[in-house]
Amino acid sequence: MVPPITLNNGVTMPQLGFGVWQVPDPEAETAVTAALEAGYRSIDTAAVYGNEEGTGRAVAASGVPREDLFVTTKLWNDDQGYDTTLRAFDTSLSKLGLDYVDLYLIHWPMPARGRYVDTYRAFEKLHAEGRIRAIGVSNFLPEHLEHLLEETSVVPAVNQIELHPHLQQSAAREYHAERGIATEAWSPLGSGKGLLEVPAIVAVARKHGRTPAQVVLRWHLQLGNVVIPKSVTPSRIEENIDVFDFSLDTEDLAAINALNEDRRLGSDPATVN
Ligand SMILES: NC(=O)c1ccc[n+]([C@@H]2O[C@H](COP(=O)([O-])OP(=O)(O)OC[C@H]3O[C@@H](n4cnc5c(N)ncnc54)[C@H](OP(=O)(O)O)[C@@H]3O)[C@@H](O)[C@H]2O)c1
């Protein structure tokens, strides 16, 4: 149902997945179970979310073959550094109950700490050992990627960044595209905070007989972004994956493109340390 995108190392990843930020562990098990039943095959968690165990339980109980799943987790900031990364990865893997992950991301660059290159070298080792199918980063600005590319040998497969109609990130998207790095959008629905009531989006939704969330997800997909909408509401979990039987036209895309305000909901990667 969900089209795959091919990452720069040939691994394929579903273009739409399921995010579990701010979902407590027991609820994550329920939500991920609902998502897998609805047809999602890609799940995005992180060590800091505290729900790798619930995610892992849902995956194990689902009966979905491991090779059909795409599991992403992220290394938390406190664990940056070569040896600490190797240990944190073992902990994540054991909490997930898996013997490999599909994608492992450095959660934030933390530039003032100067450890993301060493961290990434540990990622390269784990990747070479076959314990991670694709390695990448999150919240990296082009300047951080530039430094990483100079110092290491595996080009990150993915950069997961805040991206939604109020923060369209065209310069970052272009930088990634030129280097074969897939752009993955976090808070693709603007975290549900007001974006879905914006009149231009509501108008496009009415025109297609769809919901504002579906229209925003279509906008991402047609731009080529990977998206990971989060919901703990069963009807929304289904709604958010039911976006492959309609498309936005040039006029719809232009109306949404006009909403950019370069406005972040989350932290600025340049200053989070
Ligand atoms: N790398 C990073 O630093 C980073 C940072 C933030 C997020 N992420 C990842 O990105 C994922 C998504 O981001 P997000 O969780 O911030 O926000 P989001 O997916 O943009 O929005 C989620 C919010 O929208 C609501 N919602 C979901 N579907 C809806 C629909 N169809 N109609 C109306 N409201 C809807 C949800 O409510 P209910 O749940 O109550 O239904 C929730 O409040 C996260 O879960 C996480 O995996 C990564």
The ligand as an SDF file (V2000), in Angstrom:
LIG
                    3D

 48 52  0  0  0  0  0  0  0  0999 V2000
   14.0040   13.6040   15.3170 N   0  0  0  0  0  0  0  0  0  0  0  0
   13.3750   14.4310   16.1220 C   0  0  0  0  0  0  0  0  0  0  0  0
   14.0030   15.2780   16.8010 O   0  0  0  0  0  0  0  0  0  0  0  0
   11.8980   14.3710   16.2350 C   0  0  0  0  0  0  0  0  0  0  0  0
   11.1900   15.3790   16.8870 C   0  0  0  0  0  0  0  0  0  0  0  0
    9.8060   15.3020   16.9370 C   0  0  0  0  0  0  0  0  0  0  0  0
    9.1520   14.2230   16.3380 C   0  0  0  0  0  0  0  0  0  0  0  0
    9.8620   13.2230   15.7390 N   0  0  0  0  0  0  0  0  0  0  0  0
    9.1940   12.0580   15.1270 C   0  0  0  0  0  0  0  0  0  0  0  0
    8.1700   12.5110   14.2420 O   0  0  0  0  0  0  0  0  0  0  0  0
    6.9280   11.9190   14.6260 C   0  0  0  0  0  0  0  0  0  0  0  0
    5.7800   12.8220   14.2720 C   0  0  0  0  0  0  0  0  0  0  0  0
    5.9120   14.0890   14.8660 O   0  0  0  0  0  0  0  0  0  0  0  0
    4.9610   14.6150   16.0370 P   0  0  0  0  0  0  0  0  0  0  0  0
    4.5510   13.4670   16.8510 O   0  0  0  0  0  0  0  0  0  0  0  0
    5.6530   15.7440   16.6890 O   0  0  0  0  0  0  0  0  0  0  0  0
    3.7540   15.2980   15.3010 O   0  0  0  0  0  0  0  0  0  0  0  0
    2.7490   15.0410   14.0750 P   0  0  0  0  0  0  0  0  0  0  0  0
    2.7960   13.6520   13.5970 O   0  0  0  0  0  0  0  0  0  0  0  0
    2.9930   16.1610   13.1540 O   0  0  0  0  0  0  0  0  0  0  0  0
    1.3710   15.3220   14.8070 O   0  0  0  0  0  0  0  0  0  0  0  0
    0.9000   14.5060   15.8540 C   0  0  0  0  0  0  0  0  0  0  0  0
   -0.2680   15.2240   16.5190 C   0  0  0  0  0  0  0  0  0  0  0  0
   -1.3090   15.4060   15.5700 O   0  0  0  0  0  0  0  0  0  0  0  0
   -2.4660   14.7170   15.9790 C   0  0  0  0  0  0  0  0  0  0  0  0
   -2.9990   14.0300   14.7810 N   0  0  0  0  0  0  0  0  0  0  0  0
   -2.4690   12.9480   14.1620 C   0  0  0  0  0  0  0  0  0  0  0  0
   -3.1960   12.6030   13.0970 N   0  0  0  0  0  0  0  0  0  0  0  0
   -4.2110   13.4830   13.0250 C   0  0  0  0  0  0  0  0  0  0  0  0
   -5.3200   13.6210   12.1480 C   0  0  0  0  0  0  0  0  0  0  0  0
   -5.5020   12.7750   11.1230 N   0  0  0  0  0  0  0  0  0  0  0  0
   -6.1880   14.6360   12.3810 N   0  0  0  0  0  0  0  0  0  0  0  0
   -6.0120   15.4820   13.4130 C   0  0  0  0  0  0  0  0  0  0  0  0
   -4.9810   15.4070   14.2810 N   0  0  0  0  0  0  0  0  0  0  0  0
   -4.0830   14.3980   14.0920 C   0  0  0  0  0  0  0  0  0  0  0  0
   -2.0370   13.7380   17.0420 C   0  0  0  0  0  0  0  0  0  0  0  0
   -3.0710   13.5430   17.9880 O   0  0  0  0  0  0  0  0  0  0  0  0
   -3.4550   12.1120   18.6580 P   0  0  0  0  0  0  0  0  0  0  0  0
   -2.1930   11.3390   18.8630 O   0  0  0  0  0  0  0  0  0  0  0  0
   -4.0990   12.5250   19.9230 O   0  0  0  0  0  0  0  0  0  0  0  0
   -4.3830   11.4390   17.6960 O   0  0  0  0  0  0  0  0  0  0  0  0
   -0.8500   14.4520   17.6630 C   0  0  0  0  0  0  0  0  0  0  0  0
   -1.2910   15.4000   18.6130 O   0  0  0  0  0  0  0  0  0  0  0  0
    7.1240   11.7040   16.1330 C   0  0  0  0  0  0  0  0  0  0  0  0
    6.1610   10.8500   16.6920 O   0  0  0  0  0  0  0  0  0  0  0  0
    8.5190   11.1670   16.1630 C   0  0  0  0  0  0  0  0  0  0  0  0
    8.5390    9.8080   15.7690 O   0  0  0  0  0  0  0  0  0  0  0  0
   11.2250   13.2990   15.6730 C   0  0  0  0  0  0  0  0  0  0  0  0
  1  2  1  0
  2  3  2  0
  2  4  1  0
  4  5  1  0
  4 48  2  0
  5  6  2  0
  6  7  1  0
  7  8  2  0
  8  9  1  0
  8 48  1  0
  9 10  1  0
  9 46  1  0
 10 11  1  0
 11 12  1  0
 11 44  1  0
 12 13  1  0
 13 14  1  0
 14 15  2  0
 14 16  1  0
 14 17  1  0
 17 18  1  0
 18 19  2  0
 18 20  1  0
 18 21  1  0
 21 22  1  0
 22 23  1  0
 23 24  1  0
 23 42  1  0
 24 25  1  0
 25 26  1  0
 25 36  1  0
 26 27  1  0
 26 35  1  0
 27 28  2  0
 28 29  1  0
 29 30  1  0
 29 35  2  0
 30 31  1  0
 30 32  2  0
 32 33  1  0
 33 34  2  0
 34 35  1  0
 36 37  1  0
 36 42  1  0
 37 38  1  0
 38 39  2  0
 38 40  1  0
 38 41  1  0
 42 43  1  0
 44 45  1  0
 44 46  1  0
 46 47  1  0
M  CHG  2   8   1  16  -1
M  END
$$$$
